[in-house]
């Protein structure tokens, strides 16, 4: 797989925008080939963005004194778990099933799909760090609440990094994938 520096990339590279130039985002909602399955896939992306925003916001509220230790822990557990589990499952399905289908439909986009799979590897590492830090915050809520703020600050910073990564990755993914689907009448 081609290794790309994900920290330097800002948006879908121009060489991967071939179909996007003909099928930009503003034309998707009314396109006759936009199936419910594609809308649901993009809906999952919106859900990841929302969970990530909640994770960061809850940490900021805790650090700002708006949530006590237990209230923060009660929010962190379910939100963090849902975000991490669902992201892992979603991109695992994409890598194993969805992306190969798209590459078979339009081999010109193999490099773009590899780029997205490379993002998924980087995302796995970030999610592992987020999980370890979040679990530490949850343990500290019971064992040593005085240490929670430092760890919650690290979790807030990781959440902010994750949200930036997700916004860029999910937008790139949609900008590459949806035009392929629409052009080739896939997933209908």
Secondary structure, DSSP 8 states (H G I E B T S, - for coil): -----TTT--SS-GGG-HHHHHS-GGGTTT-TT--HHHHHHHHHHHHHHHHHHHHHHHHHHHHTTSS-HHHHHHHHHHHHHHHHHHHHHHHHHIIIIIHHHHHHH-GGGHHHHHHHHHHHHHHHHHHHHHHHHHHHHHHHHHH-GGGHHHHHHHHHHHHHHHHHHHHHHHHHHHHHHHHHHHHHT---
